[in-house]
């Protein structure tokens, strides 16, 4: 069975504990939730941090606390920081990159979200990409629109990013790209055309989480993504019991497609990452 990277997005910037009480929002909770997900098969953790009132934070001390705890309790697990912009000052979005996580998310263009415009101007994208390069942080390119693939190619051509980025298509965000299987084929074909060495995955938002997982597994993806950031439920009527339950569902979907969760070492090899520091 060929391995696939299982990424768990543990918190995000939108859900609150009032939406799902198992959402981890403090560093201690995030470390514990990540460890449970790691034991269930996750090999990559995508991290947002929160202030005491659960609003999104860019505080490097919070990122560092989670990073250190995950490194201690989840040996080899890939640590990926978010540089996403919802609720965060643009100037602070890259402030934790000097901590040198293995990876960081990078959106290469702007897009409409449910209630805001998620702004990623070219100057900001270049600044974040340059900081990732300076600190030896590998980017995960977040694709919310077809043009964002070309934004990634522009970074490669400018020498701000290597030719083998990890690309994630985000499907199902209201006002952005819908969760449509035909759209996935278009995005994947364009990525293979202009970023032929890229690895890839996709995130299905809300009720599309498992559906999108099946679509990408049917197309020989390099990984899948799950977690409470994207989806707080397992059915319309039942909340997920935590990130661990969502990872368990992802592992079941892998098995149904003849795949298995990658070990941390295998995940690093698939994504071309250095050994843990």
N, C-alpha and C positions, 0 to 999 in steps of 0.2 A: 504494500500500500504506500503510495507516494505521499510524503509529508506536505502539509499546508500550514502556513503561519496562522495562528488564531490570535487576532488582536481583540483586546477588550478595552472599550472606552468607558471608564468606570464612573465618570461624574458628569462631564460636560459643563455647559454654562447656563442651560435653560431649566432642567428639572429641579424641583425642590423636594425636601423631605415631606412636605404636605402632599405632594403627588405620589410619592412612594417612600415610605419610612425607611426602607433599606438603602436608600441612596447615600453613599459615603461622601461627607462634605468636610470633615476634619482630616488632617494628615493621618492620625491614628486609625480612623475609620477607613481611609483610602488604602493604607498599607494592609490592613486586615482583609479588606475586600479583594485587593489584588492578590494577596497570598492564596485566598480561597480559589480565585480564578486560575491562578498559576497551577495549583494542585489539580485542578480539573482539566487542564490542557492548554491554557493560554500561554503564549510565549512572547507577547508584546503587550505593553500597557500604554494606553494613550491618556495623558494626564492634564486635566484642568484643575485649578485650585480655587478655593472659595474663601471669602472673608467670613467673619463671625456671623454676619447676617445672611449668609449663603449667597451673597452677590458675587459675581466673577471677580477674581483677583489676579494681579500680575506680580505679586510679592515673591521675589526670589527666595526668601527664607522658607516660604510654604512649599515651593517647588523642591527646594533642597531637602526639606524634611521628608517628603514623600520619596524622593529619589534615594536617599540614604536608607530608608526603611525597606524599600523594595529591593535594593541591592543586597541588603543583609538577609532578607527572608526569602527571596526568590532568586537564587543564584543563576546568573546568566540571562535573566529575562531582559528583553529589549525595552528600554525606557524611552518613551517618546513624549516630549512636551508639546502642548498646544501653543501656537502663536495666533490663535483665532481671535477675532475682534469683537465679538458680542459682549458689551458691557465693559470693555477694556480700552484704556487710552492707547492710541496708536503708537505713541512714543515709547510705551512700556511693553509692547507686545513681544519684543525680543530681549527683554531685560534678564531673562533667566538662561539665555543661550551660553553665557560664559561658564555655566555649571557643566557644560559638555554632556548633555544627555546623548544617548545613542542616535536619536532621531528627533525631528521636530516637524510639525505640520506646517505647510506653506501653501496658502491660497494664492493663485497667480492672476486673479482678476476679481472684479466686483460682481455682485449678484443680488437680486431681490430675495429677501427672506420674508417670513409671514408678516412682520410688522415694521421692519427696518430695511434699509439698504446696507448690505454687508460690504463695506468699502475696503478695497485693496488696490489703491492707486499704484501706478507703475513705479514711482519713486520708493514707496513703502516696500513693495515686493522686492525691489533690487536691494534695499537696505537689509531686509531680513535674510535674503539669500546670501548676501555678502557676509553677514555675521555668522550664518551657519557654516559657510566655507572657512572663515577665519578660525572658528572654534571646532572644526572637524565634526560637525553635526550633519548627519545625512537627512535630507528633506524627504518628507512624504508629500507629494503634490496632491492637493485637494481639488478635484475637478467638479465644479458646480455648473459648468457650461462648456460647450465645445471649444470656445475661444481660449479657455484656460489651458487646454493641451498645447495650443500654439504659444501661450504665455510661458509655458515650461520650456518649449523649444527655444524661445528667445533667450532664456536664462542659460541654457546649454551653449548657445552660439556666442553669448557674451562672456563665457568663461566663468560664470557665477555658480555653475552646477555641473556635475559630471554627466556623462551620457547615459547613465543607468539609474535614473531616479525610480523611486517607488511611487506608483500612481494609484490614487483612490478615487473612483467615481462615486459621487454622492447622489442618491436617487430617492425622491419622495419628500423633499423639503417643499412646503407650500410656496408657490410663486417662483420656484426654481425648476430644476428638471424633475419631471414626474418619474415614478417607478414604472418604467415601460421597457419591456425586454428588447424591443426593436431599437430603442435609444441606446441601450447598453451595447448592442452590436455596432452601432454607428460610432460610439465613443471608442470602443475597443479597436475597431478597424483604423480609425484615425490615429490612435496612439501607436499602433503597430507600424503605421506608415511613417510617422515623423519622429517617434521615439522607439525605434525597433528593439533597443536593448533594455527597455524599462520592464520592471516587474509590476504586477497590478493586482488590485482587489477592488471591492465596491462595498459601500455601506447603504443598506436599506433603512429608511427612517420609519419609525413607528411600526404599524402593522405589516410593513413590507420587509422587515428585517430578515425573516427566515426565507421569504420568497426570493429576495435578491441573493441570499446565500446559495440557494439552489441554482439560480441562473448562472452565477459565476463559477460554481463548481462544475456545472455542465460544460463550461468553456475553458476548463483547465487553468483556473486562476492560480496565483501563487499564495493566496491567503484569503481569509474571510474576516469580517469584523462583526462584533456583537457588543453588548454592554448597555448599561442604563442611560448613558448619554443619548443614545438613539431611540431607545424603546424601553418603557417601564412596565410593559405587560407581557404575559405569555399567551393570554387569550383576551378577548374583548372584556370579559367579566372578571379576570384575575390578574392581579399585579404579580410581577416577577418577585421571587423570594430573595433576589439579590443578583449581583453580577455572576455569581457562581452558577445559578440556574440557567442563565442565558448562555454561558460557556458550555454547559452540559448539553444544551440543545444544539449548539453549533457543532460539537463533537459528534453528536448523533447524525447530523446532516452530512458531515464529512464521511462517516462510515457508510451512509446510504449511497454515496458516490464513489466508494472504493478508495477513500483517502483517510489519512490519520493526522492527528495534531503533530506538528513539528516540535522536536525538542528545542530548547533555547539555542543549542549549538547549530542544529539544522536550520533554524529560523535565521540565524546570523549568516549562515552560508547562503541561503536563498536570497537574502536581501543585500548581500555583499558588505556586511558590517564587520567592524573590527571586533576582536575579542574584548570581553568586558574589562574595564579598567580596574 
